[in-house]
Structures are given as C-alpha cells and as structure tokens.
Amino acid sequence: MLLSSLAALGFLGSILMMFRFSKYCRLLNKRWELDRETADRYQAGAQRSLAAMGALLGGCVAAIILKALIS
C-alpha cells in the first residue's frame, strides 16, 4: 500500500512539475521582451522544474519496480 501511494504521489508530482516547466518555457518564448536577469531567473526555474520532474518520475518507477519485486 505504501509503495502504491508513493508511486501515485510521484506521478502526480511529476505532472505538476511538467505544468511548471511549461509555464517557464512559455515565459522564455517571450525572451526578447525580457531583460537578461529575468530571463536567467526563468531559465534557472525551468531547469529546477525539469530536474524535480525527473526525480519524481524516477522515484515513481523505483516504487513500481520495488512493488513488483516484493509481491
């Protein structure tokens, strides 16, 4: 039960990080309207969102594999 919940939370968290990443990408598409510091800040936010999404998906996959091995 715990591993199933962990997998579900990891999957939902990764979806939320995908939305956050897409928000930063949309903001960066208007890069010509942004000053350099704001664009760098948005790019750093996009990179953090992408890293968090990868970590959450990795945890989700690990929980699914552990659940299969334990069962």
TIKE-137952 format. One record per residue: residue number from 1; x, y, z of N, C-alpha, C in turn; residue in three letters. Coordinates in nm, 3 decimals, padded with zeros to 5 digits, always signed. Layout:
resi: NUM | n_X: X | n_Y: Y | n_Z: Z | ca_X: X | ca_Y: Y | ca_Z: Z | c_X: X | c_Y: Y | c_Z: Z | resn: ALA
...
//
This chain:
resi: 1 | n_X: +00.082 | n_Y: -00.120 | n_Z: +00.000 | ca_X: +00.000 | ca_Y: +00.000 | ca_Z: +00.000 | c_X: +00.086 | c_Y: +00.126 | c_Z: +00.000 | resn: MET
resi: 2 | n_X: +00.192 | n_Y: +00.125 | n_Z: +00.079 | ca_X: +00.278 | ca_Y: +00.242 | ca_Z: +00.088 | c_X: +00.349 | c_Y: +00.269 | c_Z: -00.045 | resn: LEU
resi: 3 | n_X: +00.398 | n_Y: +00.164 | n_Z: -00.109 | ca_X: +00.467 | ca_Y: +00.183 | ca_Z: -00.237 | c_X: +00.371 | c_Y: +00.228 | c_Z: -00.347 | resn: LEU
resi: 4 | n_X: +00.248 | n_Y: +00.181 | n_Z: -00.342 | ca_X: +00.148 | ca_Y: +00.226 | ca_Z: -00.441 | c_X: +00.118 | c_Y: +00.373 | c_Z: -00.423 | resn: SER
resi: 5 | n_X: +00.104 | n_Y: +00.415 | n_Z: -00.299 | ca_X: +00.079 | ca_Y: +00.557 | ca_Z: -00.271 | c_X: +00.198 | c_Y: +00.642 | c_Z: -00.312 | resn: SER
resi: 6 | n_X: +00.318 | n_Y: +00.591 | n_Z: -00.286 | ca_X: +00.439 | ca_Y: +00.664 | ca_Z: -00.324 | c_X: +00.449 | c_Y: +00.678 | c_Z: -00.475 | resn: LEU
resi: 7 | n_X: +00.415 | n_Y: +00.573 | n_Z: -00.548 | ca_X: +00.417 | ca_Y: +00.579 | ca_Z: -00.695 | c_X: +00.314 | c_Y: +00.679 | c_Z: -00.747 | resn: ALA
resi: 8 | n_X: +00.195 | n_Y: +00.678 | n_Z: -00.688 | ca_X: +00.090 | ca_Y: +00.770 | ca_Z: -00.731 | c_X: +00.129 | c_Y: +00.915 | c_Z: -00.701 | resn: ALA
resi: 9 | n_X: +00.183 | n_Y: +00.940 | n_Z: -00.583 | ca_X: +00.225 | ca_Y: +01.076 | ca_Z: -00.549 | c_X: +00.340 | c_Y: +01.123 | c_Z: -00.637 | resn: LEU
resi: 10 | n_X: +00.433 | n_Y: +01.033 | n_Z: -00.668 | ca_X: +00.542 | ca_Y: +01.070 | ca_Z: -00.758 | c_X: +00.493 | c_Y: +01.104 | c_Z: -00.897 | resn: GLY
resi: 11 | n_X: +00.396 | n_Y: +01.027 | n_Z: -00.944 | ca_X: +00.340 | ca_Y: +01.054 | ca_Z: -01.077 | c_X: +00.265 | c_Y: +01.188 | c_Z: -01.080 | resn: PHE
resi: 12 | n_X: +00.182 | n_Y: +01.212 | n_Z: -00.978 | ca_X: +00.109 | ca_Y: +01.340 | ca_Z: -00.972 | c_X: +00.203 | c_Y: +01.458 | c_Z: -00.955 | resn: LEU
resi: 13 | n_X: +00.306 | n_Y: +01.441 | n_Z: -00.874 | ca_X: +00.404 | ca_Y: +01.548 | ca_Z: -00.857 | c_X: +00.478 | c_Y: +01.578 | c_Z: -00.986 | resn: GLY
resi: 14 | n_X: +00.509 | n_Y: +01.475 | n_Z: -01.063 | ca_X: +00.578 | ca_Y: +01.498 | ca_Z: -01.190 | c_X: +00.489 | c_Y: +01.571 | c_Z: -01.289 | resn: SER
resi: 15 | n_X: +00.359 | n_Y: +01.544 | n_Z: -01.285 | ca_X: +00.266 | ca_Y: +01.616 | ca_Z: -01.371 | c_X: +00.264 | c_Y: +01.764 | c_Z: -01.334 | resn: ILE
resi: 16 | n_X: +00.262 | n_Y: +01.793 | n_Z: -01.205 | ca_X: +00.264 | ca_Y: +01.933 | ca_Z: -01.161 | c_X: +00.394 | c_Y: +02.002 | c_Z: -01.203 | resn: LEU
resi: 17 | n_X: +00.505 | n_Y: +01.931 | n_Z: -01.195 | ca_X: +00.632 | ca_Y: +01.990 | ca_Z: -01.239 | c_X: +00.634 | c_Y: +02.011 | c_Z: -01.390 | resn: MET
resi: 18 | n_X: +00.566 | n_Y: +01.925 | n_Z: -01.466 | ca_X: +00.556 | ca_Y: +01.947 | ca_Z: -01.611 | c_X: +00.480 | c_Y: +02.075 | c_Z: -01.641 | resn: MET
resi: 19 | n_X: +00.374 | n_Y: +02.101 | n_Z: -01.566 | ca_X: +00.299 | ca_Y: +02.226 | ca_Z: -01.585 | c_X: +00.386 | c_Y: +02.346 | c_Z: -01.551 | resn: PHE
resi: 20 | n_X: +00.463 | n_Y: +02.335 | n_Z: -01.444 | ca_X: +00.550 | ca_Y: +02.445 | ca_Z: -01.405 | c_X: +00.659 | c_Y: +02.467 | c_Z: -01.510 | resn: ARG
resi: 21 | n_X: +00.716 | n_Y: +02.358 | n_Z: -01.562 | ca_X: +00.817 | ca_Y: +02.369 | ca_Z: -01.667 | c_X: +00.760 | c_Y: +02.435 | c_Z: -01.792 | resn: PHE
resi: 22 | n_X: +00.637 | n_Y: +02.397 | n_Z: -01.829 | ca_X: +00.576 | ca_Y: +02.457 | ca_Z: -01.948 | c_X: +00.549 | c_Y: +02.607 | c_Z: -01.926 | resn: SER
resi: 23 | n_X: +00.517 | n_Y: +02.645 | n_Z: -01.802 | ca_X: +00.497 | ca_Y: +02.787 | ca_Z: -01.773 | c_X: +00.625 | c_Y: +02.866 | c_Z: -01.796 | resn: LYS
resi: 24 | n_X: +00.737 | n_Y: +02.813 | n_Z: -01.746 | ca_X: +00.864 | ca_Y: +02.881 | ca_Z: -01.766 | c_X: +00.904 | c_Y: +02.883 | c_Z: -01.913 | resn: TYR
resi: 25 | n_X: +00.873 | n_Y: +02.777 | n_Z: -01.986 | ca_X: +00.905 | ca_Y: +02.776 | ca_Z: -02.130 | c_X: +00.823 | c_Y: +02.880 | c_Z: -02.205 | resn: CYS
resi: 26 | n_X: +00.695 | n_Y: +02.894 | n_Z: -02.169 | ca_X: +00.614 | ca_Y: +02.998 | ca_Z: -02.234 | c_X: +00.668 | c_Y: +03.136 | c_Z: -02.204 | resn: ARG
resi: 27 | n_X: +00.712 | n_Y: +03.158 | n_Z: -02.080 | ca_X: +00.768 | ca_Y: +03.288 | ca_Z: -02.045 | c_X: +00.899 | c_Y: +03.313 | c_Z: -02.119 | resn: LEU
resi: 28 | n_X: +00.978 | n_Y: +03.208 | n_Z: -02.137 | ca_X: +01.105 | ca_Y: +03.224 | ca_Z: -02.206 | c_X: +01.088 | c_Y: +03.242 | c_Z: -02.357 | resn: LEU
resi: 29 | n_X: +00.974 | n_Y: +03.201 | n_Z: -02.412 | ca_X: +00.949 | ca_Y: +03.225 | ca_Z: -02.554 | c_X: +00.935 | c_Y: +03.373 | c_Z: -02.584 | resn: ASN
resi: 30 | n_X: +00.902 | n_Y: +03.452 | n_Z: -02.483 | ca_X: +00.895 | ca_Y: +03.598 | ca_Z: -02.498 | c_X: +01.026 | c_Y: +03.661 | c_Z: -02.454 | resn: LYS
resi: 31 | n_X: +01.136 | n_Y: +03.591 | n_Z: -02.480 | ca_X: +01.267 | ca_Y: +03.632 | ca_Z: -02.429 | c_X: +01.308 | c_Y: +03.770 | c_Z: -02.477 | resn: ARG
resi: 32 | n_X: +01.269 | n_Y: +03.809 | n_Z: -02.598 | ca_X: +01.309 | ca_Y: +03.939 | ca_Z: -02.650 | c_X: +01.246 | c_Y: +04.053 | c_Z: -02.571 | resn: TRP
resi: 33 | n_X: +01.139 | n_Y: +04.025 | n_Z: -02.497 | ca_X: +01.075 | ca_Y: +04.127 | ca_Z: -02.414 | c_X: +01.131 | c_Y: +04.131 | c_Z: -02.273 | resn: GLU
resi: 34 | n_X: +01.215 | n_Y: +04.033 | n_Z: -02.236 | ca_X: +01.268 | ca_Y: +04.023 | ca_Z: -02.101 | c_X: +01.408 | c_Y: +04.080 | c_Z: -02.093 | resn: LEU
resi: 35 | n_X: +01.441 | n_Y: +04.134 | n_Z: -01.975 | ca_X: +01.580 | ca_Y: +04.172 | ca_Z: -01.955 | c_X: +01.662 | c_Y: +04.047 | c_Z: -01.921 | resn: ASP
resi: 36 | n_X: +01.793 | n_Y: +04.060 | n_Z: -01.922 | ca_X: +01.882 | ca_Y: +03.944 | ca_Z: -01.909 | c_X: +01.865 | c_Y: +03.872 | c_Z: -01.774 | resn: ARG
resi: 37 | n_X: +01.852 | n_Y: +03.948 | n_Z: -01.664 | ca_X: +01.841 | ca_Y: +03.886 | ca_Z: -01.532 | c_X: +01.711 | c_Y: +03.807 | c_Z: -01.517 | resn: GLU
resi: 38 | n_X: +01.602 | n_Y: +03.861 | n_Z: -01.571 | ca_X: +01.474 | ca_Y: +03.791 | ca_Z: -01.562 | c_X: +01.476 | c_Y: +03.663 | c_Z: -01.646 | resn: THR
resi: 39 | n_X: +01.535 | n_Y: +03.671 | n_Z: -01.764 | ca_X: +01.545 | ca_Y: +03.553 | ca_Z: -01.850 | c_X: +01.631 | c_Y: +03.445 | c_Z: -01.784 | resn: ALA
resi: 40 | n_X: +01.740 | n_Y: +03.486 | n_Z: -01.720 | ca_X: +01.824 | ca_Y: +03.388 | ca_Z: -01.650 | c_X: +01.750 | c_Y: +03.325 | c_Z: -01.533 | resn: ASP
resi: 41 | n_X: +01.671 | n_Y: +03.405 | n_Z: -01.461 | ca_X: +01.593 | ca_Y: +03.353 | ca_Z: -01.349 | c_X: +01.487 | c_Y: +03.254 | c_Z: -01.396 | resn: ARG
resi: 42 | n_X: +01.420 | n_Y: +03.285 | n_Z: -01.507 | ca_X: +01.320 | ca_Y: +03.193 | ca_Z: -01.563 | c_X: +01.385 | c_Y: +03.064 | c_Z: -01.612 | resn: TYR
resi: 43 | n_X: +01.503 | n_Y: +03.077 | n_Z: -01.673 | ca_X: +01.573 | ca_Y: +02.958 | ca_Z: -01.722 | c_X: +01.616 | c_Y: +02.869 | c_Z: -01.606 | resn: GLN
resi: 44 | n_X: +01.663 | n_Y: +02.930 | n_Z: -01.497 | ca_X: +01.700 | ca_Y: +02.850 | ca_Z: -01.379 | c_X: +01.577 | c_Y: +02.782 | c_Z: -01.319 | resn: ALA
resi: 45 | n_X: +01.464 | n_Y: +02.850 | n_Z: -01.318 | ca_X: +01.340 | ca_Y: +02.789 | ca_Z: -01.269 | c_X: +01.297 | c_Y: +02.672 | c_Z: -01.356 | resn: GLY
resi: 46 | n_X: +01.313 | n_Y: +02.687 | n_Z: -01.486 | ca_X: +01.277 | ca_Y: +02.578 | ca_Z: -01.578 | c_X: +01.368 | c_Y: +02.458 | c_Z: -01.555 | resn: ALA
resi: 47 | n_X: +01.497 | n_Y: +02.482 | n_Z: -01.534 | ca_X: +01.589 | ca_Y: +02.372 | ca_Z: -01.509 | c_X: +01.558 | c_Y: +02.301 | c_Z: -01.378 | resn: GLN
resi: 48 | n_X: +01.523 | n_Y: +02.378 | n_Z: -01.274 | ca_X: +01.485 | ca_Y: +02.315 | ca_Z: -01.146 | c_X: +01.359 | c_Y: +02.234 | c_Z: -01.161 | resn: ARG
resi: 49 | n_X: +01.262 | n_Y: +02.284 | n_Z: -01.235 | ca_X: +01.137 | ca_Y: +02.210 | ca_Z: -01.256 | c_X: +01.163 | c_Y: +02.081 | c_Z: -01.332 | resn: SER
resi: 50 | n_X: +01.248 | n_Y: +02.087 | n_Z: -01.432 | ca_X: +01.280 | ca_Y: +01.967 | ca_Z: -01.510 | c_X: +01.354 | c_Y: +01.864 | c_Z: -01.425 | resn: LEU
resi: 51 | n_X: +01.445 | n_Y: +01.910 | n_Z: -01.339 | ca_X: +01.516 | ca_Y: +01.818 | ca_Z: -01.251 | c_X: +01.421 | c_Y: +01.755 | c_Z: -01.149 | resn: ALA
resi: 52 | n_X: +01.331 | n_Y: +01.834 | n_Z: -01.094 | ca_X: +01.234 | ca_Y: +01.780 | ca_Z: -00.999 | c_X: +01.141 | c_Y: +01.680 | c_Z: -01.066 | resn: ALA
resi: 53 | n_X: +01.100 | n_Y: +01.709 | n_Z: -01.188 | ca_X: +01.014 | ca_Y: +01.617 | ca_Z: -01.261 | c_X: +01.086 | c_Y: +01.484 | c_Z: -01.285 | resn: MET
resi: 54 | n_X: +01.212 | n_Y: +01.489 | n_Z: -01.323 | ca_X: +01.289 | ca_Y: +01.366 | ca_Z: -01.343 | c_X: +01.306 | c_Y: +01.287 | c_Z: -01.215 | resn: GLY
resi: 55 | n_X: +01.331 | n_Y: +01.356 | n_Z: -01.105 | ca_X: +01.347 | ca_Y: +01.287 | ca_Z: -00.977 | c_X: +01.217 | c_Y: +01.222 | c_Z: -00.933 | resn: ALA
resi: 56 | n_X: +01.105 | n_Y: +01.291 | n_Z: -00.950 | ca_X: +00.977 | ca_Y: +01.234 | ca_Z: -00.912 | c_X: +00.939 | c_Y: +01.114 | c_Z: -00.999 | resn: LEU
resi: 57 | n_X: +00.965 | n_Y: +01.125 | n_Z: -01.129 | ca_X: +00.938 | ca_Y: +01.010 | ca_Z: -01.216 | c_X: +01.030 | c_Y: +00.893 | c_Z: -01.186 | resn: LEU
resi: 58 | n_X: +01.155 | n_Y: +00.922 | n_Z: -01.154 | ca_X: +01.247 | ca_Y: +00.816 | ca_Z: -01.115 | c_X: +01.202 | c_Y: +00.746 | c_Z: -00.988 | resn: GLY
resi: 59 | n_X: +01.155 | n_Y: +00.823 | n_Z: -00.890 | ca_X: +01.102 | ca_Y: +00.764 | ca_Z: -00.768 | c_X: +00.978 | c_Y: +00.682 | c_Z: -00.794 | resn: GLY
resi: 60 | n_X: +00.896 | n_Y: +00.728 | n_Z: -00.886 | ca_X: +00.774 | ca_Y: +00.655 | ca_Z: -00.922 | c_X: +00.811 | c_Y: +00.520 | c_Z: -00.984 | resn: CYS
resi: 61 | n_X: +00.905 | n_Y: +00.520 | n_Z: -01.076 | ca_X: +00.948 | ca_Y: +00.396 | ca_Z: -01.140 | c_X: +01.013 | c_Y: +00.303 | c_Z: -01.038 | resn: VAL
resi: 62 | n_X: +01.094 | n_Y: +00.359 | n_Z: -00.949 | ca_X: +01.158 | ca_Y: +00.277 | ca_Z: -00.846 | c_X: +01.054 | c_Y: +00.213 | c_Z: -00.754 | resn: ALA
resi: 63 | n_X: +00.951 | n_Y: +00.288 | n_Z: -00.719 | ca_X: +00.845 | ca_Y: +00.233 | ca_Z: -00.632 | c_X: +00.769 | c_Y: +00.121 | c_Z: -00.704 | resn: ALA
resi: 64 | n_X: +00.745 | n_Y: +00.138 | n_Z: -00.833 | ca_X: +00.674 | ca_Y: +00.034 | ca_Z: -00.909 | c_X: +00.759 | c_Y: -00.092 | c_Z: -00.919 | resn: ILE
resi: 65 | n_X: +00.889 | n_Y: -00.076 | n_Z: -00.943 | ca_X: +00.978 | ca_Y: -00.191 | ca_Z: -00.952 | c_X: +00.989 | c_Y: -00.262 | c_Z: -00.816 | resn: ILE
resi: 66 | n_X: +01.002 | n_Y: -00.184 | n_Z: -00.708 | ca_X: +01.008 | ca_Y: -00.245 | ca_Z: -00.575 | c_X: +00.879 | c_Y: -00.319 | c_Z: -00.541 | resn: LEU
resi: 67 | n_X: +00.768 | n_Y: -00.260 | n_Z: -00.578 | ca_X: +00.639 | ca_Y: -00.324 | ca_Z: -00.553 | c_X: +00.631 | c_Y: -00.457 | c_Z: -00.628 | resn: LYS
resi: 68 | n_X: +00.680 | n_Y: -00.459 | n_Z: -00.752 | ca_X: +00.676 | ca_Y: -00.583 | ca_Z: -00.831 | c_X: +00.770 | c_Y: -00.689 | c_Z: -00.772 | resn: ALA
resi: 69 | n_X: +00.885 | n_Y: -00.646 | n_Z: -00.721 | ca_X: +00.980 | ca_Y: -00.739 | ca_Z: -00.664 | c_X: +00.930 | c_Y: -00.795 | c_Z: -00.531 | resn: LEU
resi: 70 | n_X: +00.864 | n_Y: -00.714 | n_Z: -00.453 | ca_X: +00.815 | ca_Y: -00.757 | ca_Z: -00.322 | c_X: +00.696 | c_Y: -00.850 | c_Z: -00.336 | resn: ILE
resi: 71 | n_X: +00.611 | n_Y: -00.825 | n_Z: -00.434 | ca_X: +00.489 | ca_Y: -00.906 | ca_Z: -00.450 | c_X: +00.518 | c_Y: -01.048 | c_Z: -00.491 | resn: SER
//
